[in-house]
């Protein structure tokens, strides 16, 4: 299991606890068998959208893959310095580099309905088309520094530090850094 993908082991555990085969999970999550196998083996940096669909197919929150020691009381993260970092590929076809580093701000909060993150958004090293993805839920994005572009349906929005956007995630969308590193606060809500 690579350090880049700590969620693969949890996916495998939940799949086995539900007595599901890889093929059944792939079908339920509208994913490929190859994707599930690579995620579980830690050979792939996951993209957020398939991970949301896998969580839904397993009947768990996205945060379940990020949880460590669940707490029922408040969770405090000082100065945005979360020790719980998960790297996602964005929608890179290579999936070998991390485009998004998610610093969970509530990884240990049990029974939460929102997923708050500080996300470091890295520009892709190569020019490639940004694929749109969609999933149930809503997202709120606030740009802390840098510039990002959000494609929402057929519209593009360029956001700078201090700008925010709130949207329904069911509409195909993409978020990426435009030129250099950016940092955002994101709150994601996905129904189970």
Backbone as CSV, one residue per row, in Angstrom:
resi,resn,N_x,N_y,N_z,CA_x,CA_y,CA_z,C_x,C_y,C_z
1,UNK,0.859,-1.182,0.000,0.000,0.000,0.000,0.896,1.232,0.000
2,UNK,0.762,2.088,-0.984,1.580,3.278,-1.044,1.087,4.292,-0.025
3,UNK,1.998,5.177,0.376,1.623,6.217,1.315,0.615,7.170,0.678
4,UNK,0.650,7.270,-0.671,-0.249,8.162,-1.386,-1.700,7.711,-1.304
5,UNK,-1.942,6.420,-1.045,-3.308,5.915,-1.060,-3.570,5.083,0.186
6,UNK,-4.024,5.730,1.230,-4.344,5.008,2.458,-5.795,4.554,2.483
7,UNK,-6.585,4.934,1.487,-8.008,4.579,1.488,-8.266,3.191,0.910
8,UNK,-7.338,2.661,0.140,-7.540,1.373,-0.513,-7.822,0.247,0.457
9,UNK,-7.092,0.211,1.552,-7.291,-0.837,2.562,-8.677,-0.725,3.181
10,UNK,-9.139,0.499,3.415,-10.482,0.673,3.987,-11.567,0.245,3.006
11,UNK,-11.364,0.547,1.730,-12.338,0.106,0.722,-12.439,-1.414,0.750
12,UNK,-11.287,-2.077,0.755,-11.273,-3.542,0.771,-11.976,-4.082,2.016
13,UNK,-11.684,-3.483,3.189,-12.304,-3.940,4.430,-13.818,-3.792,4.391
14,UNK,-14.310,-2.632,3.946,-15.757,-2.429,3.877,-16.395,-3.356,2.845
15,UNK,-15.723,-3.554,1.714,-16.245,-4.457,0.690,-16.372,-5.867,1.247
16,UNK,-15.320,-6.330,1.928,-15.344,-7.683,2.495,-16.374,-7.792,3.617
17,UNK,-16.512,-6.740,4.434,-17.523,-6.750,5.494,-18.939,-6.841,4.918
18,UNK,-19.130,-6.277,3.739,-20.433,-6.355,3.065,-20.550,-7.628,2.220
19,UNK,-19.533,-8.487,2.307,-19.489,-9.727,1.542,-19.747,-9.486,0.057
20,UNK,-19.068,-8.452,-0.466,-19.168,-8.109,-1.874,-17.887,-8.527,-2.589
21,UNK,-18.033,-8.956,-3.817,-16.856,-9.212,-4.643,-16.420,-7.886,-5.261
22,UNK,-15.224,-7.883,-5.805,-14.742,-6.697,-6.517,-15.687,-6.374,-7.666
23,UNK,-16.141,-7.418,-8.360,-17.047,-7.232,-9.494,-18.370,-6.604,-9.050
24,UNK,-18.901,-7.043,-7.923,-20.166,-6.486,-7.418,-20.000,-5.024,-7.031
25,UNK,-18.888,-4.693,-6.367,-18.650,-3.305,-5.984,-18.471,-2.442,-7.230
26,UNK,-17.773,-2.955,-8.226,-17.575,-2.206,-9.467,-18.925,-1.901,-10.117
27,UNK,-19.795,-2.893,-10.160,-21.112,-2.698,-10.774,-21.942,-1.695,-9.981
28,UNK,-21.982,-1.857,-8.659,-22.779,-0.970,-7.800,-22.286,0.476,-7.822
29,UNK,-20.979,0.667,-7.994,-20.407,2.012,-7.975,-20.176,2.576,-9.366
30,UNK,-20.614,1.846,-10.390,-20.432,2.265,-11.781,-18.957,2.528,-12.078
31,UNK,-18.116,1.639,-11.568,-16.672,1.734,-11.759,-16.196,0.479,-12.475
32,UNK,-14.955,0.498,-12.887,-14.401,-0.698,-13.516,-13.785,-1.599,-12.448
33,UNK,-13.729,-2.880,-12.743,-13.089,-3.841,-11.854,-11.623,-3.443,-11.671
34,UNK,-10.985,-3.029,-12.756,-9.579,-2.629,-12.708,-9.366,-1.460,-11.731
35,UNK,-10.282,-0.484,-11.745,-10.171,0.655,-10.832,-10.238,0.191,-9.385
36,UNK,-11.215,-0.649,-9.057,-11.366,-1.139,-7.680,-10.115,-1.909,-7.267
37,UNK,-9.638,-2.787,-8.130,-8.453,-3.577,-7.797,-7.229,-2.694,-7.567
38,UNK,-7.035,-1.688,-8.423,-5.882,-0.791,-8.274,-5.998,0.067,-7.018
39,UNK,-7.212,0.521,-6.711,-7.410,1.306,-5.489,-7.095,0.462,-4.258
40,UNK,-7.648,-0.736,-4.208,-7.437,-1.603,-3.055,-5.967,-1.988,-2.894
41,UNK,-5.263,-2.135,-3.991,-3.845,-2.499,-3.932,-2.959,-1.297,-3.612
42,UNK,-3.532,-0.096,-3.661,-2.748,1.102,-3.402,-1.915,1.526,-4.592
43,UNK,-2.246,1.007,-5.782,-1.482,1.313,-6.985,-1.995,2.538,-7.722
44,UNK,-3.032,3.165,-7.215,-3.666,4.257,-7.931,-4.027,5.358,-6.952
45,UNK,-3.734,6.585,-7.322,-4.209,7.724,-6.537,-5.648,7.948,-6.970
46,UNK,-6.610,7.843,-6.048,-8.018,7.893,-6.469,-8.463,9.287,-6.886
47,UNK,-9.473,9.317,-7.709,-10.166,10.541,-8.051,-11.358,10.641,-7.106
48,UNK,-11.764,11.834,-6.781,-12.813,12.030,-5.780,-14.161,11.461,-6.222
49,UNK,-14.551,11.660,-7.468,-15.872,11.217,-7.911,-16.059,9.705,-7.813
50,UNK,-15.124,8.878,-8.318,-15.322,7.435,-8.138,-15.323,7.046,-6.663
51,UNK,-14.525,7.725,-5.862,-14.485,7.411,-4.438,-15.837,7.703,-3.783
52,UNK,-16.484,8.792,-4.191,-17.827,9.094,-3.683,-18.819,8.007,-4.077
53,UNK,-18.717,7.519,-5.317,-19.627,6.472,-5.791,-19.366,5.143,-5.080
54,UNK,-18.102,4.868,-4.785,-17.754,3.647,-4.046,-18.299,3.732,-2.626
55,UNK,-18.142,4.895,-1.986,-18.671,5.077,-0.633,-20.183,4.865,-0.628
56,UNK,-20.844,5.431,-1.601,-22.307,5.283,-1.686,-22.694,3.816,-1.887
57,UNK,-21.971,3.114,-2.754,-22.268,1.696,-3.003,-22.066,0.847,-1.755
58,UNK,-21.134,1.272,-0.902,-20.878,0.544,0.345,-21.758,1.043,1.494
59,UNK,-22.555,2.098,1.235,-23.462,2.628,2.250,-22.756,3.380,3.359
60,UNK,-21.613,4.019,3.022,-20.867,4.791,4.018,-20.635,6.204,3.502
61,UNK,-20.308,7.102,4.413,-19.952,8.465,4.036,-18.561,8.460,3.412
62,UNK,-18.272,9.436,2.577,-16.927,9.599,2.033,-15.913,9.663,3.165
63,UNK,-16.264,10.380,4.214,-15.356,10.563,5.343,-14.970,9.282,6.045
64,UNK,-15.766,8.235,5.876,-15.441,6.951,6.495,-14.084,6.457,6.014
65,UNK,-13.745,6.741,4.754,-12.448,6.337,4.230,-11.314,7.183,4.802
66,UNK,-11.664,8.334,5.382,-10.657,9.246,5.901,-10.557,9.202,7.417
67,UNK,-11.536,8.588,8.074,-11.585,8.564,9.534,-10.448,7.756,10.124
68,UNK,-10.031,8.179,11.301,-9.007,7.433,12.021,-9.593,6.954,13.335
69,UNK,-9.735,7.832,14.291,-10.286,7.504,15.605,-11.527,8.366,15.822
70,UNK,-12.729,7.897,15.441,-13.934,8.713,15.516,-14.231,9.245,16.915
71,UNK,-14.664,10.516,16.967,-15.032,11.173,18.206,-16.470,11.656,18.100
72,UNK,-17.143,11.716,19.237,-18.509,12.225,19.225,-18.543,13.716,19.532
73,UNK,-17.546,14.243,20.211,-17.483,15.669,20.538,-16.896,16.472,19.397
74,UNK,-16.614,17.738,19.654,-16.045,18.583,18.599,-14.628,18.151,18.232
75,UNK,-14.262,18.434,17.006,-12.909,18.168,16.518,-12.269,19.524,16.238
76,UNK,-11.118,19.750,16.817,-10.414,21.020,16.643,-9.165,20.777,15.804
77,UNK,-9.002,21.586,14.770,-7.785,21.572,13.959,-7.222,22.981,14.032
78,UNK,-6.018,23.108,14.534,-5.410,24.423,14.728,-4.671,24.886,13.474
79,UNK,-4.953,26.111,13.080,-4.231,26.773,11.994,-4.298,25.984,10.684
80,UNK,-5.356,25.219,10.484,-5.536,24.459,9.244,-4.529,23.342,9.046
81,UNK,-3.805,22.990,10.122,-2.738,21.984,10.019,-3.267,20.611,10.385
82,UNK,-3.940,19.975,9.454,-4.458,18.632,9.667,-3.379,17.613,9.368
83,UNK,-3.264,16.618,10.236,-2.291,15.551,9.983,-2.878,14.495,9.049
84,UNK,-4.165,14.607,8.766,-4.841,13.638,7.909,-4.904,14.195,6.489
85,UNK,-3.989,13.759,5.623,-3.927,14.238,4.243,-4.177,13.071,3.304
86,UNK,-5.100,13.266,2.368,-5.380,12.266,1.347,-5.138,12.930,0.006
87,UNK,-4.436,12.234,-0.873,-4.122,12.782,-2.188,-5.031,12.167,-3.244
88,UNK,-5.555,13.048,-4.098,-6.427,12.614,-5.179,-5.826,13.034,-6.500
89,UNK,-6.137,12.281,-7.524,-5.571,12.552,-8.839,-6.322,13.631,-9.592
90,UNK,-7.436,14.095,-9.075,-8.286,14.930,-9.898,-8.847,14.013,-10.962
91,UNK,-8.870,14.439,-12.190,-9.326,13.557,-13.252,-8.202,13.275,-14.231
92,UNK,-6.980,13.307,-13.754,-5.836,13.037,-14.608,-5.933,11.627,-15.164
93,UNK,-5.709,11.485,-16.453,-5.773,10.158,-17.064,-4.626,9.270,-16.596
94,UNK,-3.491,9.888,-16.215,-2.339,9.086,-15.789,-2.510,8.580,-14.369
95,UNK,-3.161,9.332,-13.514,-3.403,8.972,-12.115,-2.118,8.625,-11.374
96,UNK,-1.002,9.144,-11.865,0.262,8.893,-11.191,0.725,10.093,-10.391
97,UNK,0.088,11.229,-10.596,0.457,12.405,-9.841,-0.769,12.935,-9.110
98,UNK,-0.517,13.547,-7.982,-1.602,14.100,-7.189,-1.909,15.505,-7.677
99,UNK,-3.156,15.756,-8.016,-3.574,17.096,-8.407,-4.207,17.816,-7.234
100,UNK,-4.662,17.050,-6.241,-5.371,17.609,-5.102,-4.899,16.930,-3.818
101,UNK,-4.437,17.720,-2.855,-4.091,17.197,-1.536,-5.157,17.676,-0.562
102,UNK,-5.972,16.750,-0.056,-7.066,17.071,0.857,-6.580,16.970,2.293
103,UNK,-6.664,18.069,3.024,-6.347,18.097,4.452,-7.696,18.107,5.172
104,UNK,-8.093,16.964,5.700,-9.403,16.857,6.327,-9.454,17.679,7.610
105,UNK,-10.514,18.460,7.759,-10.688,19.272,8.956,-11.658,18.627,9.941
106,UNK,-12.142,17.440,9.612,-13.086,16.767,10.510,-12.951,15.257,10.434
107,UNK,-11.754,14.766,10.126,-11.570,13.331,9.903,-12.018,12.488,11.086
108,UNK,-11.905,12.996,12.283,-12.246,12.196,13.460,-13.652,12.450,13.977
109,UNK,-14.422,13.323,13.335,-15.773,13.633,13.790,-16.728,12.541,13.326
110,UNK,-17.326,11.871,14.270,-18.241,10.780,13.970,-19.598,11.318,13.521
111,UNK,-20.262,10.607,12.621,-21.625,10.919,12.170,-21.770,12.324,11.592
112,UNK,-20.772,12.782,10.849,-20.874,14.114,10.255,-21.606,14.031,8.917
113,UNK,-22.212,15.141,8.528,-22.936,15.218,7.281,-22.208,16.033,6.231
114,UNK,-21.196,16.785,6.666,-20.398,17.602,5.755,-18.950,17.145,5.836
115,UNK,-18.206,17.379,4.768,-16.779,17.059,4.722,-16.010,18.351,4.465
116,UNK,-15.468,18.988,5.523,-14.681,20.199,5.303,-13.204,19.859,5.071
117,UNK,-12.615,20.509,4.079,-11.221,20.269,3.726,-10.505,21.575,3.430
118,UNK,-9.218,21.612,3.688,-8.317,22.564,3.056,-7.688,21.743,1.933
119,UNK,-7.719,22.249,0.714,-7.204,21.486,-0.419,-6.112,22.282,-1.117
120,UNK,-4.950,21.650,-1.258,-3.880,22.212,-2.082,-4.142,21.726,-3.499
121,UNK,-4.318,22.669,-4.418,-4.644,22.349,-5.799,-3.379,22.579,-6.626
122,UNK,-2.850,21.493,-7.186,-1.629,21.564,-7.980,-1.985,21.636,-9.457
123,UNK,-1.296,22.483,-10.211,-1.546,22.470,-11.656,-0.976,21.197,-12.257
124,UNK,-1.605,20.711,-13.314,-1.076,19.541,-14.005,0.213,19.927,-14.701
125,UNK,1.153,19.009,-14.734,2.434,19.277,-15.383,2.293,19.324,-16.893
126,UNK,1.307,18.628,-17.415,1.080,18.608,-18.858,-0.289,19.199,-19.151
127,UNK,-0.413,19.759,-20.323,-1.710,20.283,-20.738,-2.604,19.113,-21.128
128,UNK,-3.655,18.939,-20.420,-4.611,17.908,-20.802,-5.999,18.422,-20.535
129,UNK,-6.948,17.855,-21.234,-8.331,18.276,-21.096,-8.840,17.889,-19.711
130,UNK,-9.567,18.786,-19.105,-10.122,18.530,-17.781,-11.481,17.867,-17.932
131,UNK,-11.581,16.623,-17.474,-12.842,15.890,-17.563,-13.796,16.367,-16.482
132,UNK,-15.055,16.496,-16.845,-16.073,16.877,-15.875,-16.583,15.627,-15.176
133,UNK,-16.963,15.787,-13.918,-17.547,14.677,-13.176,-18.770,15.184,-12.436
134,UNK,-19.603,14.258,-12.003,-20.793,14.656,-11.245,-21.108,13.584,-10.220
135,UNK,-21.751,14.000,-9.154,-22.171,13.104,-8.082,-23.247,13.825,-7.295
136,UNK,-23.976,13.099,-6.500,-25.008,13.734,-5.690,-24.361,14.630,-4.642
137,UNK,-25.067,15.683,-4.265,-24.605,16.534,-3.187,-24.388,17.976,-3.591
138,UNK,-23.665,18.679,-2.730,-23.375,20.097,-2.916,-21.941,20.367,-2.503
139,UNK,-21.354,21.422,-3.065,-19.994,21.808,-2.715,-19.915,23.312,-2.527
140,UNK,-19.156,23.715,-1.532,-18.841,25.127,-1.301,-17.328,25.255,-1.375
141,UNK,-16.848,26.181,-2.188,-15.415,26.400,-2.382,-15.094,27.857,-2.059
142,UNK,-14.069,28.073,-1.236,-13.571,29.420,-0.923,-12.072,29.420,-1.210
143,UNK,-11.625,30.326,-2.064,-10.216,30.371,-2.446,-9.417,31.132,-1.390
144,UNK,-8.453,30.432,-0.788,-7.592,31.040,0.224,-6.418,31.772,-0.417
145,UNK,-5.781,31.139,-1.422,-4.746,31.825,-2.195,-4.587,31.144,-3.546
146,UNK,-4.022,31.887,-4.480,-3.863,31.393,-5.837,-5.118,31.628,-6.661
147,UNK,-5.147,30.989,-7.827,-6.280,31.110,-8.749,-6.719,29.725,-9.181
148,UNK,-8.016,29.537,-9.248,-8.563,28.277,-9.744,-9.594,28.578,-10.813
149,UNK,-9.853,27.563,-11.626,-10.936,27.656,-12.580,-11.926,26.550,-12.248
150,UNK,-13.195,26.908,-12.198,-14.251,25.934,-11.963,-15.098,25.890,-13.235
151,UNK,-15.183,24.715,-13.811,-16.092,24.504,-14.931,-17.341,23.887,-14.332
152,UNK,-18.477,24.515,-14.594,-19.753,24.063,-14.047,-20.732,24.009,-15.208
153,UNK,-21.033,22.789,-15.642,-21.851,22.655,-16.846,-21.071,23.195,-18.024
154,UNK,-21.625,24.189,-18.704,-20.947,24.782,-19.859,-20.294,26.120,-19.516
155,UNK,-20.362,26.514,-18.256,-19.807,27.804,-17.832,-18.456,27.609,-17.143
156,UNK,-17.561,28.594,-17.299,-16.270,28.596,-16.614,-16.203,29.802,-15.689
157,UNK,-15.706,29.577,-14.479,-15.558,30.635,-13.499,-14.113,30.653,-13.023
158,UNK,-13.453,31.797,-13.152,-12.106,31.956,-12.633,-12.222,32.639,-11.281
159,UNK,-11.660,32.002,-10.263,-11.761,32.511,-8.899,-10.380,32.791,-8.338
160,UNK,-10.266,33.894,-7.589,-9.021,34.296,-6.942,-9.227,34.328,-5.436
161,UNK,-8.149,34.576,-4.713,-8.213,34.631,-3.251,-9.362,35.529,-2.805
162,UNK,-10.176,35.008,-1.892,-11.333,35.740,-1.374,-12.626,35.448,-2.103
163,UNK,-12.556,34.795,-3.269,-13.760,34.451,-4.030,-14.305,33.107,-3.560
164,UNK,-15.607,32.894,-3.753,-16.208,31.609,-3.399,-17.247,31.227,-4.437
165,UNK,-17.598,29.944,-4.421,-18.641,29.420,-5.299,-19.341,28.282,-4.557
166,UNK,-20.638,28.186,-4.718,-21.448,27.132,-4.106,-22.271,26.520,-5.233
167,UNK,-22.221,25.204,-5.382,-22.941,24.589,-6.493,-23.445,23.193,-6.149
168,UNK,-24.425,22.760,-6.966,-24.952,21.402,-6.877,-23.997,20.489,-7.628
169,UNK,-23.522,19.439,-6.975,-22.514,18.558,-7.550,-23.068,17.632,-8.628
170,UNK,-24.382,17.556,-8.760,-24.979,16.689,-9.772,-24.733,17.247,-11.183
171,UNK,-24.498,18.552,-11.274,-24.152,19.167,-12.554,-22.681,18.856,-12.832
172,UNK,-22.341,18.369,-14.023,-20.939,18.054,-14.318,-20.038,19.258,-14.057
173,UNK,-18.917,18.992,-13.350,-18.043,20.085,-12.933,-16.588,19.623,-12.847
174,UNK,-15.707,20.585,-12.768,-14.283,20.339,-12.589,-13.675,21.552,-11.914
175,UNK,-12.656,21.306,-11.119,-11.931,22.370,-10.432,-10.455,22.104,-10.644
176,UNK,-9.699,23.119,-11.063,-8.262,22.947,-11.244,-7.547,24.291,-11.073
177,UNK,-6.275,24.208,-10.736,-5.439,25.406,-10.634,-5.172,25.913,-12.040
178,UNK,-5.105,27.227,-12.194,-4.926,27.775,-13.530,-3.462,27.882,-13.931
179,UNK,-2.602,28.358,-13.062,-1.209,28.561,-13.449,-0.233,28.004,-12.428
180,UNK,-0.498,28.252,-11.167,0.411,27.802,-10.120,-0.419,27.250,-8.966
181,UNK,0.258,26.851,-7.913,-0.410,26.260,-6.752,-1.529,27.174,-6.245
182,UNK,-2.588,26.557,-5.770,-3.692,27.298,-5.145,-4.095,26.534,-3.889
183,UNK,-4.741,27.220,-2.980,-5.231,26.592,-1.757,-6.664,27.054,-1.550
184,UNK,-7.555,26.069,-1.276,-8.970,26.387,-1.106,-9.505,25.744,0.172
185,UNK,-10.586,26.306,0.666,-11.398,25.669,1.700,-12.588,25.104,0.957
186,UNK,-12.854,23.830,1.140,-13.982,23.183,0.465,-14.832,22.466,1.495
187,UNK,-16.124,22.609,1.374,-17.055,21.851,2.196,-17.941,21.070,1.229
188,UNK,-17.887,19.746,1.368,-18.609,18.853,0.466,-19.702,18.141,1.254
189,UNK,-20.904,18.149,0.695,-22.012,17.385,1.288,-22.450,16.340,0.281
190,UNK,-22.467,15.092,0.694,-22.978,14.013,-0.153,-23.929,13.170,0.675
191,UNK,-25.165,13.012,0.221,-26.085,12.155,0.961,-25.643,10.695,0.862
192,UNK,-25.930,9.928,1.871,-25.573,8.495,1.850,-26.522,7.759,0.958
